[in-house]
Amino acid sequence: MSEELADESEEDRSFNSEISTCLRTMIDQLPEKYKQAIIITEFQNVTQKELSQKMGISLSGAKSRVQRAKEKLKEMLLDCCYLELDWRGNVVDYKHKGKDCKYCQ
């Protein structure tokens, strides 16, 4: 039983590592204003209000920027991969659509 759990956690780590590599590449491809909005809010745990102050834009502008960045990332991911989602909308599995994806290699 513990071997099965070890195998699953190793598989999960491999999946997470692979998808995070794709996402990092995709984030790097975003226009700078969207790239910074995602990095600051999602990886540095800065609120959108703090983002607006930091970037010198309105709160609604900051919210729009984060939303557009997420939409662009979703489009990039869907261009490259078939996603399997759980009931909450979280990615639980994916398959590359082909070898032509410039992000997930």
Z-matrix of the N, CA and C atoms (Angstrom, degrees):
N
C 1 1.454
C 2 1.524 1 111.48
N 3 1.328 2 117.64 1 -44.88
C 4 1.463 3 119.62 2 -179.00
C 5 1.523 4 111.29 3 -66.52
N 6 1.347 5 117.64 4 -29.41
C 7 1.463 6 120.20 5 175.79
C 8 1.522 7 110.79 6 -63.30
N 9 1.355 8 116.84 7 -40.84
C 10 1.457 9 120.85 8 178.84
C 11 1.525 10 110.17 9 -61.90
N 12 1.330 11 117.05 10 -43.12
C 13 1.457 12 120.54 11 179.11
C 14 1.517 13 110.95 12 -64.88
N 15 1.318 14 117.40 13 -39.75
C 16 1.462 15 120.79 14 178.48
C 17 1.518 16 110.56 15 -64.17
N 18 1.340 17 117.00 16 -41.47
C 19 1.458 18 120.85 17 178.52
C 20 1.526 19 111.15 18 -63.52
N 21 1.326 20 116.39 19 -42.90
C 22 1.457 21 119.45 20 -179.89
C 23 1.523 22 111.48 21 -64.50
N 24 1.310 23 117.64 22 -41.94
C 25 1.457 24 119.00 23 -178.38
C 26 1.527 25 110.36 24 -69.42
N 27 1.329 26 117.75 25 -34.42
C 28 1.464 27 119.94 26 175.80
C 29 1.522 28 110.33 27 -66.70
N 30 1.327 29 116.49 28 -40.02
C 31 1.468 30 120.73 29 177.63
C 32 1.525 31 110.27 30 -64.64
N 33 1.331 32 116.67 31 -42.55
C 34 1.463 33 120.97 32 177.71
C 35 1.519 34 110.75 33 -61.01
N 36 1.324 35 117.19 34 -43.04
C 37 1.471 36 120.35 35 179.35
C 38 1.521 37 110.64 36 -62.89
N 39 1.320 38 117.11 37 -40.53
C 40 1.456 39 121.38 38 179.02
C 41 1.530 40 110.03 39 -63.86
N 42 1.337 41 116.81 40 -45.22
C 43 1.460 42 122.42 41 178.22
C 44 1.524 43 109.75 42 -60.12
N 45 1.325 44 116.82 43 -49.10
C 46 1.468 45 120.94 44 -178.88
C 47 1.520 46 111.39 45 -62.01
N 48 1.310 47 116.91 46 -40.45
C 49 1.456 48 120.97 47 -179.89
C 50 1.526 49 110.75 48 -65.21
N 51 1.319 50 116.12 49 -44.04
C 52 1.467 51 120.77 50 -178.48
C 53 1.528 52 111.38 51 -65.78
N 54 1.332 53 116.68 52 -46.60
C 55 1.465 54 119.46 53 -178.17
C 56 1.526 55 110.41 54 -69.60
N 57 1.330 56 117.87 55 -33.86
C 58 1.469 57 119.30 56 179.05
C 59 1.525 58 110.98 57 -68.93
N 60 1.320 59 117.64 58 -33.02
C 61 1.458 60 120.88 59 175.79
C 62 1.528 61 109.84 60 -63.92
N 63 1.335 62 116.28 61 -43.16
C 64 1.468 63 120.40 62 177.20
C 65 1.528 64 110.64 63 -61.35
N 66 1.315 65 116.32 64 -46.73
C 67 1.465 66 119.97 65 -177.71
C 68 1.522 67 111.93 66 -64.96
N 69 1.316 68 117.44 67 -38.71
C 70 1.473 69 119.93 68 177.71
C 71 1.524 70 110.01 69 -60.95
N 72 1.330 71 116.57 70 -43.57
C 73 1.456 72 120.74 71 179.12
C 74 1.526 73 110.35 72 -63.95
N 75 1.329 74 116.72 73 -41.26
C 76 1.456 75 120.62 74 179.35
C 77 1.528 76 111.05 75 -65.21
N 78 1.307 77 117.15 76 -43.56
C 79 1.466 78 121.13 77 178.35
C 80 1.514 79 109.84 78 -59.39
N 81 1.319 80 116.97 79 -42.29
C 82 1.469 81 121.02 80 178.90
C 83 1.533 82 112.14 81 -61.93
N 84 1.327 83 117.43 82 -26.25
C 85 1.465 84 121.80 83 -178.84
C 86 1.528 85 113.31 84 -84.93
N 87 1.329 86 117.58 85 -11.02
C 88 1.456 87 120.39 86 179.98
C 89 1.523 88 110.75 87 -68.03
N 90 1.340 89 116.92 88 152.14
C 91 1.469 90 119.00 89 170.44
C 92 1.535 91 108.69 90 -56.05
N 93 1.303 92 116.92 91 147.41
C 94 1.470 93 122.53 92 -170.93
C 95 1.531 94 113.36 93 -52.61
N 96 1.329 95 118.62 94 -42.57
C 97 1.469 96 119.63 95 -176.93
C 98 1.529 97 111.44 96 -65.33
N 99 1.329 98 118.22 97 -33.91
C 100 1.460 99 121.11 98 177.97
C 101 1.528 100 110.59 99 -77.95
N 102 1.305 101 115.44 100 -39.08
C 103 1.465 102 120.79 101 178.03
C 104 1.529 103 110.02 102 -58.06
N 105 1.326 104 116.51 103 -48.80
C 106 1.460 105 120.49 104 -179.26
C 107 1.529 106 111.36 105 -64.58
N 108 1.326 107 117.72 106 -39.57
C 109 1.466 108 121.21 107 179.60
C 110 1.524 109 111.34 108 -60.94
N 111 1.326 110 116.93 109 -43.08
C 112 1.470 111 120.75 110 179.28
C 113 1.521 112 110.84 111 -68.92
N 114 1.299 113 117.18 112 -47.91
C 115 1.469 114 120.63 113 -178.12
C 116 1.524 115 110.41 114 -59.61
N 117 1.315 116 116.69 115 -46.31
C 118 1.463 117 120.45 116 -176.56
C 119 1.528 118 111.84 117 -67.05
N 120 1.340 119 117.37 118 -45.60
C 121 1.468 120 119.08 119 -175.97
C 122 1.520 121 113.65 120 -80.45
N 123 1.323 122 117.71 121 -38.00
C 124 1.459 123 119.91 122 -174.20
C 125 1.531 124 114.34 123 -91.23
N 126 1.313 125 117.17 124 -31.16
C 127 1.464 126 119.53 125 -175.43
C 128 1.524 127 113.21 126 -107.17
N 129 1.318 128 116.56 127 -22.70
C 130 1.463 129 119.72 128 178.18
C 131 1.524 130 111.43 129 -105.79
N 132 1.339 131 116.52 130 3.32
C 133 1.463 132 123.32 131 177.29
C 134 1.525 133 113.46 132 52.60
N 135 1.317 134 115.75 133 41.95
C 136 1.452 135 122.20 134 176.48
C 137 1.521 136 107.22 135 -95.55
N 138 1.316 137 117.64 136 137.13
C 139 1.463 138 120.43 137 179.31
C 140 1.525 139 110.00 138 -70.32
N 141 1.313 140 115.33 139 161.82
C 142 1.457 141 119.31 140 177.93
C 143 1.527 142 111.15 141 -66.12
N 144 1.310 143 117.29 142 -30.90
C 145 1.471 144 120.41 143 175.54
C 146 1.525 145 109.82 144 -64.31
N 147 1.340 146 116.54 145 -44.91
C 148 1.468 147 120.67 146 178.08
C 149 1.527 148 110.63 147 -65.42
N 150 1.332 149 116.37 148 -36.44
C 151 1.467 150 120.90 149 176.36
C 152 1.526 151 110.14 150 -60.25
N 153 1.322 152 116.50 151 -44.44
C 154 1.465 153 119.74 152 -179.15
C 155 1.525 154 110.83 153 -60.92
N 156 1.320 155 116.52 154 -41.24
C 157 1.467 156 120.68 155 179.21
C 158 1.528 157 110.61 156 -67.54
N 159 1.319 158 115.56 157 -43.33
C 160 1.465 159 121.18 158 -178.35
C 161 1.526 160 112.03 159 -63.82
N 162 1.345 161 116.52 160 -37.32
C 163 1.462 162 121.14 161 -176.67
C 164 1.533 163 112.55 162 -95.18
N 165 1.331 164 116.94 163 -4.62
C 166 1.456 165 120.24 164 179.32
C 167 1.517 166 113.74 165 68.96
N 168 1.349 167 116.33 166 35.88
C 169 1.466 168 121.28 167 178.42
C 170 1.528 169 108.54 168 -125.33
N 171 1.322 170 115.92 169 167.16
C 172 1.461 171 120.04 170 179.07
C 173 1.524 172 110.34 171 -68.61
N 174 1.321 173 115.79 172 161.30
C 175 1.461 174 120.35 173 177.12
C 176 1.521 175 110.57 174 -61.43
N 177 1.326 176 117.28 175 -42.45
C 178 1.474 177 119.36 176 178.69
C 179 1.524 178 110.72 177 -64.70
N 180 1.334 179 116.88 178 -34.55
C 181 1.469 180 120.55 179 176.11
C 182 1.516 181 111.69 180 -65.14
N 183 1.318 182 116.28 181 -40.49
C 184 1.466 183 120.71 182 178.52
C 185 1.528 184 110.33 183 -65.89
N 186 1.323 185 116.17 184 -43.30
C 187 1.471 186 120.00 185 178.83
C 188 1.527 187 110.80 186 -61.94
N 189 1.316 188 116.08 187 -42.89
C 190 1.470 189 120.38 188 178.59
C 191 1.516 190 111.20 189 -62.80
N 192 1.305 191 116.28 190 -41.27
C 193 1.463 192 120.94 191 -178.99
C 194 1.527 193 111.31 192 -62.73
N 195 1.330 194 116.03 193 -45.02
C 196 1.468 195 120.32 194 178.94
C 197 1.524 196 109.80 195 -64.62
N 198 1.329 197 116.81 196 -44.44
C 199 1.462 198 120.85 197 179.87
C 200 1.534 199 111.14 198 -61.76
N 201 1.316 200 117.42 199 -44.42
C 202 1.475 201 120.59 200 179.24
C 203 1.518 202 111.04 201 -64.96
N 204 1.315 203 116.91 202 -38.83
C 205 1.468 204 120.44 203 178.03
C 206 1.523 205 110.34 204 -61.59
N 207 1.317 206 116.49 205 -44.19
C 208 1.469 207 120.50 206 178.93
C 209 1.524 208 110.90 207 -64.61
N 210 1.323 209 116.94 208 -40.10
C 211 1.473 210 120.67 209 178.30
C 212 1.528 211 110.92 210 -63.30
N 213 1.324 212 116.61 211 -42.64
C 214 1.465 213 120.67 212 178.74
C 215 1.532 214 111.11 213 -64.18
N 216 1.328 215 116.88 214 -41.34
C 217 1.462 216 120.44 215 177.30
C 218 1.524 217 111.06 216 -63.18
N 219 1.315 218 116.41 217 -41.70
C 220 1.463 219 120.69 218 178.69
C 221 1.527 220 110.52 219 -61.82
N 222 1.337 221 116.84 220 -44.60
C 223 1.466 222 120.73 221 177.88
C 224 1.523 223 111.22 222 -59.69
N 225 1.322 224 116.39 223 -44.38
C 226 1.469 225 120.83 224 179.92
C 227 1.524 226 110.35 225 -62.03
N 228 1.323 227 115.85 226 -44.43
C 229 1.459 228 120.32 227 -178.91
C 230 1.521 229 111.18 228 -65.02
N 231 1.326 230 116.65 229 -43.23
C 232 1.466 231 120.46 230 179.65
C 233 1.527 232 112.36 231 -69.24
N 234 1.327 233 117.94 232 -26.96
C 235 1.464 234 120.62 233 175.04
C 236 1.523 235 111.29 234 -66.05
N 237 1.315 236 116.05 235 -31.67
C 238 1.465 237 121.09 236 -174.83
C 239 1.521 238 115.02 237 -98.97
N 240 1.323 239 116.71 238 -27.11
C 241 1.466 240 119.03 239 -168.14
C 242 1.525 241 112.57 240 -136.33
N 243 1.330 242 113.56 241 151.53
C 244 1.455 243 121.32 242 166.23
C 245 1.521 244 105.11 243 -92.07
N 246 1.321 245 116.99 244 128.93
C 247 1.455 246 120.84 245 -177.21
C 248 1.516 247 111.23 246 -109.26
N 249 1.337 248 115.43 247 141.78
C 250 1.457 249 121.51 248 170.56
C 251 1.520 250 106.19 249 -110.76
N 252 1.326 251 115.51 250 124.77
C 253 1.460 252 121.24 251 -176.14
C 254 1.520 253 110.90 252 -111.62
N 255 1.327 254 116.94 253 149.85
C 256 1.452 255 120.27 254 172.23
C 257 1.526 256 108.99 255 -84.29
N 258 1.307 257 117.41 256 -178.29
C 259 1.469 258 121.44 257 -175.13
C 260 1.529 259 112.74 258 -64.58
N 261 1.342 260 117.36 259 -18.14
C 262 1.462 261 121.53 260 178.17
C 263 1.524 262 112.43 261 -91.78
N 264 1.336 263 116.65 262 -5.63
C 265 1.457 264 120.16 263 -178.81
C 266 1.513 265 113.80 264 92.39
N 267 1.335 266 117.31 265 7.63
C 268 1.461 267 121.55 266 177.62
C 269 1.526 268 110.01 267 -80.83
N 270 1.312 269 116.55 268 142.40
C 271 1.460 270 121.16 269 178.03
C 272 1.526 271 108.43 270 -72.06
N 273 1.338 272 116.47 271 124.32
C 274 1.458 273 120.90 272 177.69
C 275 1.522 274 111.87 273 -112.34
N 276 1.331 275 116.42 274 -18.29
C 277 1.460 276 120.01 275 176.73
C 278 1.527 277 108.01 276 -163.50
N 279 1.309 278 115.22 277 160.78
C 280 1.456 279 119.88 278 177.68
C 281 1.514 280 108.95 279 -155.95
N 282 1.324 281 114.46 280 160.74
C 283 1.465 282 122.48 281 174.28
C 284 1.512 283 107.02 282 -136.63
N 285 1.313 284 115.59 283 140.44
C 286 1.459 285 119.66 284 175.54
C 287 1.521 286 108.74 285 -68.84
N 288 1.318 287 116.77 286 141.33
C 289 1.463 288 121.19 287 178.05
C 290 1.517 289 111.25 288 -74.39
N 291 1.288 290 116.90 289 -25.89
C 292 1.452 291 120.90 290 -179.97
C 293 1.505 292 110.06 291 179.12
N 294 1.292 293 115.24 292 -179.92
C 295 1.461 294 120.61 293 -178.14
C 296 1.522 295 112.51 294 -82.53
N 297 1.323 296 116.74 295 -1.02
C 298 1.455 297 121.04 296 -176.55
C 299 1.523 298 114.03 297 -84.24
N 300 1.313 299 117.77 298 -5.17
C 301 1.460 300 119.98 299 -178.53
C 302 1.528 301 109.68 300 -66.06
N 303 1.320 302 115.55 301 123.67
C 304 1.460 303 119.78 302 -177.80
C 305 1.522 304 112.22 303 -83.85
N 306 1.326 305 117.80 304 -5.61
C 307 1.449 306 121.23 305 -178.33
C 308 1.528 307 113.49 306 -101.60
N 309 1.316 308 116.41 307 -37.30
C 310 1.470 309 121.35 308 -171.69
C 311 1.525 310 111.02 309 -109.78
N 312 1.301 311 116.07 310 71.68
C 313 1.468 312 118.39 311 -179.71
C 314 1.487 313 111.70 312 -115.63
